[in-house]
Every structure is written in C-alpha cells, then in structure tokens.
Amino acid sequence: MKIHDPESNSLLDQVAVVLHRPRSPENIGASARAMWNMGLSRLLLVGPLRWDKAAMERMATREAAHLISKIQIYDSLEAALGSFHVVVGTTARQGAVRGPLWSPWKAAERIVALGAQDKVAVVFGPEDRGLSNEELKLCHMVVNIPTAGFASLNLAQAVLVICYEIHKAFLHNRETPFKPRERLATVSELEGMYCHLEETLLKLCVIPKSNPRLGMMKVRKFFSRVGLRPYEVKMIRGLCRQIEWYAKQEAKKVLEGLCTNQVSGPDGVTPPGENI
C-alpha cells in the first residue's frame, strides 16, 4: 500500500510524541492518527498497560497505521528521553511547582526555532493522572492547553492540539533560513550533570539534605531556560570536580591542624615527656 506523506520534512522528523504509560490501545491509535494529520511520524511508548495492535491500527486508520508498526517501546521515561535535546511535558494541572507554564503556540514557536540539529520529545502522561512532578523534572518546558474551565482532554485530543500548533509554526517559519549551530545537550548528558551537581551542592550544604529534590528543582529550571550545549555541560561538571578537590584539600588541612594541636599542645609547643 502506498503511504501518502502529508509533510516530509527533516524538521518535523526531529519531533517525537512520547506517551507515558498509556492505558488504552485505542487512544494510542487515535494519537497516531492525530500525529500523521499534522506531519509527525515518530511515536514512542513507555510501559503501555495493554498492547492490542489491531485496535491501535483500527483507530489510526489505514493512512496512519504504518506509525503503529514503527512504535518504539521503553521501560522507563528517562530511557525513552535519553537521546533527545529538548523535552516538552504536558499538564492539565497548574501550580508553582509545575511552572512556568507555556502555551501550546509559544512552545511550538520555540520548537521550530531550534532547527533540525536538535531532537524534540513531546511527552503526554497517563490518561487518568497525567505526568507527576517527578516525571516533569525531565522536561525543559511544560505546556498547558488553555480550556474554558473543564481541563480534562482525551489523550488523542491533547496530542492533536499540540501537533497542530507545531505544524502551524513550521508552516509559518518554513522559509526562514536557519543558521548552523552546535546541538543542545541531550537528556542523558544533562541528567549526569544534575546528579553530579546535586552531590557537590549537598557536600557544600547549598541545598538541604532533608529535601534535595526541592533545591535541585530550582537549579533545573534555571538551566532549562539557558539551554546548555555539550561543552557547557562538561565545563560545569569540571567545575564540580574542582570544587570537590578544593573542599577535600581544605578538609585535609583542617585535620592536619587538629592533629598538630593535639601533639604539640595549644601553643605549638611539644608537651614534656611526649615524642613526635
């Protein structure tokens, strides 16, 4: 069967939809259809609760059924996002912990402006609860679809809204020339840096040991706004190593000083009858 490609473009090919623990095969198929309507073709699943390929293909329709055959499945969200450079999470809930929230059109403009060198993942949570705060920490942007009070959208509806905005932004900017530039750091590279930073900041007592995740959330939000390149991630990890080395040297000096005072006495004079 010949597949009609609605919009074959390297930029749209860099954008993937990630469904995290979807509960319904029918929703997966309908989401694939919504993606193909808007020119997106890469679909990733994380821990789907049920696998029914026939039901997925039926909801995807004949035109988009080939997306089901190309689905990539992962056991964890972090593994699924490891190779992506920008991750966009979605949420119906609001709150200071989840903000700042992006509108779908502003997020789409940002995605299209990145260029074809950066791979983008748009993540949707389970139908019954959405993405948790812990899952949203992997995201560089969090998008909220504005509604007229009733915020609960069907999974495929939410996928269609976001994909439509990305497609619209692409059509608006398709004639804009992109300047070649180095890619952004991947999620895998960033998570390694965040783990290293957390260890260093805990040693320096910069973030509370009782709740390091809260302290690191502020750090994550700051770096998400910046958009780090791979060499910048290496530089930050190098700074962490230097800080840790310096802290060890200072601690060593303090211990040596304490030992000297214990042996020599408080005035630096060797107590009588003691050998050095």
Secondary structure as GFF3:
##gff-version 3
##sequence-region A 1 276
A	DSSP	alpha_helix	10	13	.	.	.	ID=ss1
A	DSSP	beta_strand	15	20	.	.	.	ID=ss2
A	DSSP	alpha_helix	25	37	.	.	.	ID=ss3
A	DSSP	beta_strand	42	46	.	.	.	ID=ss4
A	DSSP	alpha_helix	53	69	.	.	.	ID=ss5
A	DSSP	beta_strand	72	74	.	.	.	ID=ss6
A	DSSP	alpha_helix	77	81	.	.	.	ID=ss7
A	DSSP	beta_strand	86	90	.	.	.	ID=ss8
A	DSSP	beta_strand	101	102	.	.	.	ID=ss9
A	DSSP	alpha_helix	104	114	.	.	.	ID=ss10
A	DSSP	beta_strand	120	124	.	.	.	ID=ss11
A	DSSP	alpha_helix	133	136	.	.	.	ID=ss12
A	DSSP	beta_strand	141	143	.	.	.	ID=ss13
A	DSSP	alpha_helix	155	173	.	.	.	ID=ss14
A	DSSP	alpha_helix	187	203	.	.	.	ID=ss15
A	DSSP	alpha_helix	212	226	.	.	.	ID=ss16
A	DSSP	alpha_helix	230	264	.	.	.	ID=ss17
###
